[in-house]
Amino acid sequence: MRKEHLGIVEGYFGTPWTWTARKKVVSALSEKGYGFFIYAPKADQHLRKKWDKPYPAKKQRELQGFVGHCKKHGVQPGIGLSPYEAYMDFNEDKKKALKARIDMFNKMGIERLAILFDDMKGDLPDLAARQAEIMDFVRQHSTAENIMMCPSYYSDDPILDKVFGARSDNYLEDLGKLLDPAIDIFWTGEKVCSASYSPTHLKVTAKKLGRKPFIWDNYPVNDGPKMSNFLHIKAFNNSAAALEKYANGHAVNPALQPILTLIPALTLSDFYEADTDTQKAFKRAVSDIVDNNALSKLIIRDKDIFQDGGLSSLTKAEKAKLRAEYAAFNNPAAREILKWLDGKYQQGPEVLTQ
């Protein structure tokens, strides 16, 4: 996959990474074929439910610094904006607010702009037309090199219809016809969290959208009350061959742990370079990120506990034993594991309303 089409979309619920952590991730992944980073944590309300309110000056300065860091490392700086339910009534006030936000992004030098309509009401008969109108407005005013969209129904998964209302017939087909062909459309696959991507599914989706889908991969993300119980560190399922041919790009939604996220992220880069064995790729990534042989062995040993068993499966004694082992290392990966063992990444259902 071309470098500019592989990247990170920071689209999780819960406590966002620090700017320092984002910069570390960009620095590490820029050397491994990652070409963009889209800043879009759900907790940044000025990109979601407060999208039409003035963006705080301090956050603007921090974001501007991050944009500069990305460009320094040859990574496209991106933003994910959710104009929350603006399609319910895209009036002159909303147009004015949206243009002001886009102008801010233009001045910052944002190169990849994603408009995100996920996780909001969708059971409207003319939803595609309403959203296409907004996307056309964005295209007219943005100077970003790449403009992207996440539809309200970004998967075939029926859970979206259950939570946000039944999708209208031909929603995806209508979007495909109405959107400018240059606009990429995010897609998570057959499920909201898809384990893999088949050529057949991708070809069917491309026909509906009138373009190849741009994969929004909900791995290794571990937000929400259920998934925050786990550390997703294993290698990606190797669907690279199918995605290289039938998708227009691949955006990875990371875990709450920025350093541990780098482990699976490196395996994905390997898969795009060659048809690599998943276990070898995992062990190599752990070694590269941790840079401590003893700690690497522990993480490789405990990967099934972290990813499959989860925090709730551990007894008090087992937690204490693991904690003592990982506390022996002054290492950022070990500190994230300790924080997880202490329950500090655990999320409640309230985060899903961000």
N, C-alpha and C positions, 0 to 999 in steps of 0.2 A: 504494500500500500504506500502511495506517495506520502512523504513526511507531513505535508500540510493537512492531510486527511486523517491523521491519527492524533488524538489529544485527550485532554481531561475536560469534563464538564462538572463543575463543583455544584451539584444539584441536590444535595441531601438535606434532610430535616435535622434540626438540633443545633448544638453549639458549633459555630463555624471554626475553621482553622484560623490560626494567627497569620498575619501577613508574612512573618518570618518563615513559617512552615510552608506557605505557598511558594515563596521564593526558593526554598530548598528543593521542593518538588520539581519546580521548573528547571532549576540548575541540573538536577539529576537526570530528568527525563529528556531534556533537550539533547543530551549526548546519545540517547537511545532511540532516536527516531520520532519522538513526539513533537508535533509542530504547532499545537495551539493549546490554550488554556482559557476556558470560559468560566468567569467568575459569576456564580448564580446560586449561592446558598439560600435556602428557603428562609433562613432567619433574618436576612437583610430585607427588612420590610420596605425600604425605599426602592427595592426592585420588585415588590409585590403589592401588598395592599396599600402601601403608602407611595406607590410609584408616581403619583401626580403631585406629591409634596416636595418642597425644596430638598435637595440632597445635602446632608450635613457637610460643612466645609472640611472638617477633620477627615471624614471618610473619603471625600474627594481627593485630598492630598495623599492619603494612603493608597487609594486606587491608582492615582497618577504615578506614584512611585512604583507600583507593581507593573503597570503598563511599560514603564521604562526598563524594568528588570527583564520582562519577557522579550522585549525587542533586542536587548543586549545579548540575549541567548538565542536569538533567531527563532523565537516562538511567537506566533500570532496572539496578541492579547485580545480576549473576547469578553463579552458581557451577555448575561441572560436576563432579559427584562420581561416580567409578567405584568402587562397592563391589565390588572385584575378586573375581569368582567367588563372591560371597556366596550366590548362588542354588544352589550345589552343596550347601549345608547351612545354611539360614537358621535357625540355632538361637538360643537365648536370648542367648548371648554376642554374636553378631553383631547381634541386635536391639538390645541394650543399647549397643553401639558405634555403630550407625547413629543411634540416637536422640540420643546424645551429640553426634555431628557435626551433626545437624539442629538441635539446641538451640543450638549455637554459631552456626550460620548465622542462626537466628531472632534471636538477640541482636544480631547484626551488622546486621540490617536487610536481609538478602538478599531481593530481590523476585522473582527468577526462578531457580528451582532445577531443574537438569537432571541426571537420573540416567542415566549413560552405561554401557551394556553392550557397547560396541564393543570390538573387538580382544581378545577372550577366547573361550575354548572355547564352542561353541554346539551341538554335535551331541548334544542330549538330547531325547528324545521329548516331554517335558512342559516344555520350556524356557519357553514362553509363560506357562504357569500359574505357574511358579516366579518369573518376573520380575514378573508381575502381582501376586503376593503382596507382593513388596518394594515395588512402586509404591503399593499400597494402604496399606502401613505408612507410607511417606513422606507420602502425602496426609493421613493422620490426624495426623501430628506436625508438618508444616511449616506455617509461616505465610506462605510465599511466595505472591505474587499469581498467579504462573504456575508450573506444574509441568510438566516436559517429560521425555521419555525418548528415548534413542537405543537402538534394538533391536540385537541382536547381528548381525542381517542387515538392514542399513540401505540396501541397494541390491539390484537384481536381478543385479548383477555376480557371475558364478560364481567369481571370485577369492576371495570370502569363504568359499565352501564348501571351496575347495581349501586355504585356510590354517587355517580354524577348525573344519572338519568340516562335513559335509553338513547343511543345514537340514532340519528336519522338515516334512512336508507341512502346509500351512495354518498355518504359524507366524505369519504376519502377520494372517491372518483370525482366529486364536485370540486374538492380542493385542488386536485391535480389539474383540472381543466382551468380553474380560475387563477391559480397562482402563476406568477412569472416563472418560466422554466429554470431560471438561474437560482431560484430559492430552494435550498435544501430542506428536506422534511425529516425530522427525527422520528425514529421508530424503535421500539424496544423488543420487537419480535412477537412470537405467538403468545407470550406471557409478559406481564409487567416486569418480572425478573426471569428472563429466559436463560436456560442453561446452555443453549447452543442455537445455531442459525443454519437452517437447511437451505440448499439452493432452490428447492421447490417453493418454500415459503417466501423467500426473498424475491423470486421471479413473479409470484402472484401479487405480492405487495407492490412491486415496481409497476406492474400493469395498472393497478388501481391508482397509484399516485402519479402516473405519467412520468416517472423518473425513478432512478434507483433510490431506495431509502438510505438515510444517514443513520447508522446505528447509534442509539443511546443505550449503552450497556450498563444495566443495573447490577454490576459486579465490579469491584468488591464492596459496594455500598452496604452499610450495616446500620442504617438508621431505624427509627421507630421502636416501639416497645418489644417487638419480637426479635428483629434482626440484631439489635444492639447487644443481645445476649451472646453474640458470636464474634469471633475475629476471623474475617475472611482473608486468608493469606495464601491459600493454595493457588496453583497455576490456573490460568484461564483454560476453559475448554477450548481446544484448538479448532476453532471454526474459521481460521484465517483464510484458508484456501477459498471457501465459499464467499466470505466477505470481500476478499480482494476482487472477486469477479462480479458479484451481484449487489454490492453496497457501494455507496458513494463516499463513505467515510466511517470512522469508528470513534465515538466519544465515550470515554470511561467515566462513570459516576463513582467517585472514590469512597473509601471507608472514612469513618470518623477519625481514624488514626493515620496521619499523613505519612509517617515514616514506614509503617507496616504496609501501607497502600503500595509503596514502591516495589514490594516483592512481586505481587501478581502483575503489576504494570510492566515490569521488566520481562516477565515471561511472555506477555502479549507481543512486545517488541521482537522477541526472539522468534515467535511464530510467524510474524510477517517477513522475517529475514529468511527463514527456512522451516521445513517440516520437522520441528524439534520434538523430542520426547518430553512429555509434560513433567515427569519426575526429575529428569536431568535439568530441565529449565528451572524448576522450582529450587532445587538445591543450589544451582549456580546463582540465582537471584538472591537467595538468603545470604550466601557468602558475600556477594557484591555489596549488599545494603548494610549488613551487620558488621562486616569486617572484623570479626572476632571468632575464631574457630570454635572455642568452647560454647559461646552463646549460640552460634549457628547450629551446632549439634543439638542443643536444647530445643530450639525452635522447630527444627526438623522432627525431632522426637515427639513434640507436643502438638503438631499441626492438626491432628485429628481431634484432640481434646478441644482446641481453640475453635475449630471450624464446624465440627459435627456434634460434639457433646455440648459445648457451650458452658457459660458460667453457672447456670442453674443446675447443671449435672454434677458439679463438684461438691464434695463434702467440705465441711469446715477444715478438716485435717488436710485434705488434698489441696485446698487453696493455700493453706499455711505453708505446705511443703513447696509448692510452686513459687510462692512469693519469696521464700527464703532463697531459692535457687536463682531467681532472676534479679533479686536485690543485690546480688554479688557483683553485678555489672553496672558500671557507669556508662551507659550506652542509651541513646535515644529510643531505640527499638525496645530495649528492656524496660525503659520507663513507661512506654505506652502499654506494654503488657501488664506491668504492675498497676497502672491506673485502671486498666480493664478488670484485673483481679479484685481491685478494691471497689468495683461497681460504679466508678466515676463516669463511665460512658453510657450507663444504663439510661434509657429514655422512657418516659411515660407517654400515654396516648395524647396528651395535650400538645406535644410537638407537631402532630400531624395537622394542627389547625393554623400553623404559621402562614 
